[in-house]
Amino acid sequence: MRTSSSFLSMRSFAPFLALLAFVVTSSAFGQALVLKGGDRVFSSEFSIEQGKIVRTIKIGEQTAKSVIDKRNIDMLEWPYPAELTEAADLQAKGKTEEAIAVLKKGRDFFEIFEGIEGNWYLDTYFAYVEALNQGGKFDDVVKALPALRSLKLTDAQKMRLRIIQLDIERQTTSDYVAIIAEAQSIMKETDDSAIGASLWAIIADVHTRKKEWEKALLAYLRIPVFYGTQMQRVPEAELNAAKTLIKMKRYEDANSFLARIVESYPGSPVAEVATKEKAAINGMKNVAEDEAAAAADGKPAAETPKEGEAAKPAESKPKS
């Protein structure tokens, strides 16, 4: 019985041992610099100070600092950067500005390790430029592109770079036919959902610029409906869809949309804009489609009769 009991105890203890082994392994091989001699310098043991990698060694109560020469680093043992995860979460909450700040911090950190195996510089830099583009930082994107193009991009990143370039053209040219044609061409080359969401955002904006409200609305709504996994694109797409409903004079529909945005993304710039838009149309009713279309074309809409007053009959044109 003792043997059986001991065996059962060991079996019940096995999951704990496995978890302990995982924790130890993760700690040992988490965020660390691997030196050419095989030594590991963990993230808690070094910092970046004035562009230098400074190692801090504690001996009892004493500390000593030394600079690690980049040439002595063999590789980085670094899991998926927290900056990329945090930035994606912030963008999903409509906080693009905060996401840009986080990604800049990550890019600056990894930049000093550029060229070393296991480095995340390219990934953080690319995500940073994409966030700038999504946040409408046009000048910053243009300034960053030359350095981005000089890096060794993957095929997927080269395609995403084409989208950034197309987005720049959208803002600098009125050749909308060519822009939509290029967007549709890229979509035929890939089924990547991130690329699809980006392209539909561009197409929707083109329709908005052309005042094609129905097409713009459908394009914006494609993002949350068909590309919902790209959460960083959803808040802006939903806000733009609501703004388009206002342009179409579908005030009640827009009001419901805006209310949901305020509830879904509390404390975000997207929610702040939605709150202002909602206040501006508060109490307004949907306008009939024909009247909305006439207003969009610059034609005067038919007068709405006052309470207790009959509508004026349409004037008949004299026969020729």
Long-range contacts (C-beta under 8 A, 24 or more apart in sequence): 29-77, 30-77, 30-78, 30-79, 31-77, 31-78, 31-79, 32-76, 32-77, 32-78, 33-68, 33-73, 33-76, 33-77, 34-73, 34-74, 34-75, 34-76, 34-77, 35-68, 35-72, 35-73, 35-74, 36-72, 36-73, 36-74, 37-72, 40-77, 41-68, 48-109, 48-112, 51-112, 53-112, 70-112, 70-113, 70-116, 73-113, 73-116, 74-116, 74-117, 75-116, 75-117, 75-118, 76-113, 76-116, 76-117, 76-118, 76-119, 76-120, 77-118, 78-118, 78-119, 78-120, 80-120, 81-106, 81-110, 81-120, 81-123, 81-124, 83-109, 83-124, 84-120, 84-123, 84-124, 84-127, 87-127, 87-131, 88-231, 88-232, 91-131, 91-134, 91-231, 91-232, 91-233, 91-235, 92-231, 92-232, 92-234, 92-235, 93-235, 93-265, 93-268, 94-235, 94-236, 94-239, 94-265, 94-268, 94-269, 94-270, 94-271, 95-267, 95-268, 95-269, 96-131, 96-134, 96-135, 96-236, 96-269, 97-135, 97-269, 99-131, 99-232, 100-128, 100-131, 100-132, 100-135, 100-137, 103-127, 103-128, 103-131, 104-128, 122-151, 122-152, 122-153, 122-157, 125-151, 126-153, 126-157, 126-160, 129-164, 130-160, 130-164, 133-164, 133-167, 134-232, 134-233, 134-236, 138-168, 138-171, 141-168, 142-168, 156-192, 159-186, 159-189, 159-190, 159-192, 159-195, 160-194, 160-195, 160-198, 162-186, 163-195, 163-198, 163-199, 163-202, 166-199, 166-202, 167-198, 167-202, 170-202, 170-205, 170-206, 176-206, 176-209, 176-210, 179-206, 180-206, 193-227, 193-229, 193-230, 194-227, 194-230, 196-226, 196-227, 197-223, 197-227, 197-230, 197-233, 197-237, 198-233, 200-227, 200-237, 201-233, 201-236, 201-237, 204-237, 204-240, 205-240, 208-240, 208-244, 211-247, 211-296, 213-244, 213-247, 213-248, 213-296, 214-248, 216-240, 216-244, 217-241, 217-244, 217-245, 217-248, 220-244, 235-261, 235-264, 235-265, 235-268, 235-270, 236-270, 238-264, 238-270, 239-270, 239-273, 239-274, 242-274, 242-277, 243-277, 246-277, 246-281, 247-296, 248-292, 248-296, 249-286, 249-287, 249-291, 249-292, 249-295, 250-286, 250-287, 250-292, 251-281, 251-284, 251-285, 251-286, 251-287, 252-284, 252-285, 252-286, 253-286, 254-281, 255-281, 255-282, 255-284
